[in-house]
Amino acid sequence: MIQITDIYKSFHVKDKKTRSKMRIEAVRGISLTVKPGEIYGLLGPNGAGKSTTLRMIAGLMVPDAGTIEVCGIDSTREPERARATIGYLSTDLSVYNRFTPRELLKLFGEFQGVDAAVAERRGLHLLERLHMAEFADVKMEGFSGGQKQKVSIARALLHDPKVVIFDEPTTGLDVLTAKTVLDLLGIMKAEGRSVIVSTHVMPMVEAICDRVGIIFEGTLHGDASPREILDRRGVRTLDEVFFQLVAEKERGVA
Ligand SMILES: Nc1ncnc2c1ncn2[C@@H]1O[C@H](COP(=O)(O)OP(=O)(O)OP(=O)(O)O)[C@@H](O)[C@H]1O
């Protein structure tokens, strides 16, 4: 279970040329809940605040205000305990090229305190599900982006987390590889895990998400099933919802 209440996050950045300081309000009062056995899709244009929100839920960044509970643990107060329940996939694909998937998973199993035999068995099982078992002992330096993504996914799920947080899991993947990843997310849901994914890929949202939240300039719009959002706004696609939000913003009503 994920429960976030009214979280905020700002960044202070400096313009190198003018040397002026700017405050970016990346997340402005977001609240949402993801129940066990539910897939929540976080949608939004570039820079909307999706990754910042997911990083805060994953305990990698502290919110300026608001509360985050993961499996009943306050992740701002006990980030390490909370992290043990979370499988987090970032958009950073810098897997360790010198290693094979088997070696990498062994290493991460040790980091996570997973028993070596359990990590080996679970790691190979995940690689099989991701159609990567035959590459278990191949060095990753020559891997394609999709292959690296699949190893990163196996790494994120190695410690059997109750909560799965995937930041753009299918970006850059071909349809077949994307389907493998979506099928795995379906299995995570069926196993009763709470899953939250960010994405720009609309068909993915409609296919697998029970609920969708649309982030726009750090605030959440919507938070309903994809069908309900479309019906409420009287449109046929989630892209059209974005366009409506932009138009509302320009008119000062969003
Ligand atoms: N570490 C940081 N330092 C400064 N600004 C940041 C930092 N992280 C995010 N931001 C800013 O916060 C805003 C939200 O960024 P975020 O990465 O959360 O967006 P996003 O919705 O995930 O975008 P995308 O779809 O492009 O990945 C952006 O304006 C971004 O530049």
The ligand as an SDF file (V2000), in Angstrom:
LIG
                    3D

 31 33  0  0  0  0  0  0  0  0999 V2000
   17.6090   17.4240   -8.9520 N   0  0  0  0  0  0  0  0  0  0  0  0
   16.9810   18.4480   -9.5280 C   0  0  0  0  0  0  0  0  0  0  0  0
   17.4910   19.6980   -9.4910 N   0  0  0  0  0  0  0  0  0  0  0  0
   16.8630   20.7360  -10.0520 C   0  0  0  0  0  0  0  0  0  0  0  0
   15.6830   20.6440  -10.7010 N   0  0  0  0  0  0  0  0  0  0  0  0
   15.1290   19.4310  -10.7940 C   0  0  0  0  0  0  0  0  0  0  0  0
   15.7280   18.2700  -10.2090 C   0  0  0  0  0  0  0  0  0  0  0  0
   14.9320   17.1880  -10.4570 N   0  0  0  0  0  0  0  0  0  0  0  0
   13.8800   17.6460  -11.1620 C   0  0  0  0  0  0  0  0  0  0  0  0
   13.9900   18.9850  -11.3560 N   0  0  0  0  0  0  0  0  0  0  0  0
   13.0170   19.8510  -12.0620 C   0  0  0  0  0  0  0  0  0  0  0  0
   11.7310   19.5670  -11.5470 O   0  0  0  0  0  0  0  0  0  0  0  0
   10.7530   19.5550  -12.5830 C   0  0  0  0  0  0  0  0  0  0  0  0
   10.0760   18.1930  -12.6190 C   0  0  0  0  0  0  0  0  0  0  0  0
   11.0230   17.2170  -13.0620 O   0  0  0  0  0  0  0  0  0  0  0  0
   10.6800   15.6580  -13.1440 P   0  0  0  0  0  0  0  0  0  0  0  0
   11.9380   14.9640  -13.5370 O   0  0  0  0  0  0  0  0  0  0  0  0
   10.0080   15.2400  -11.9060 O   0  0  0  0  0  0  0  0  0  0  0  0
    9.6370   15.6290  -14.3510 O   0  0  0  0  0  0  0  0  0  0  0  0
    9.0310   14.4030  -15.1680 P   0  0  0  0  0  0  0  0  0  0  0  0
    7.5430   14.5980  -15.1670 O   0  0  0  0  0  0  0  0  0  0  0  0
    9.5520   13.1170  -14.6490 O   0  0  0  0  0  0  0  0  0  0  0  0
    9.5820   14.7060  -16.6330 O   0  0  0  0  0  0  0  0  0  0  0  0
   10.0570   13.7240  -17.8360 P   0  0  0  0  0  0  0  0  0  0  0  0
    8.8200   13.0960  -18.3860 O   0  0  0  0  0  0  0  0  0  0  0  0
   10.6730   14.6930  -18.7870 O   0  0  0  0  0  0  0  0  0  0  0  0
   11.0350   12.7560  -17.2590 O   0  0  0  0  0  0  0  0  0  0  0  0
   11.4940   19.9050  -13.8760 C   0  0  0  0  0  0  0  0  0  0  0  0
   11.3570   21.3090  -14.0790 O   0  0  0  0  0  0  0  0  0  0  0  0
   12.9400   19.5500  -13.5540 C   0  0  0  0  0  0  0  0  0  0  0  0
   13.8300   20.3590  -14.2830 O   0  0  0  0  0  0  0  0  0  0  0  0
  1  2  1  0
  2  3  1  0
  2  7  2  0
  3  4  2  0
  4  5  1  0
  5  6  2  0
  6  7  1  0
  6 10  1  0
  7  8  1  0
  8  9  2  0
  9 10  1  0
 10 11  1  0
 11 12  1  0
 11 30  1  0
 12 13  1  0
 13 14  1  0
 13 28  1  0
 14 15  1  0
 15 16  1  0
 16 17  2  0
 16 18  1  0
 16 19  1  0
 19 20  1  0
 20 21  2  0
 20 22  1  0
 20 23  1  0
 23 24  1  0
 24 25  2  0
 24 26  1  0
 24 27  1  0
 28 29  1  0
 28 30  1  0
 30 31  1  0
M  END
$$$$
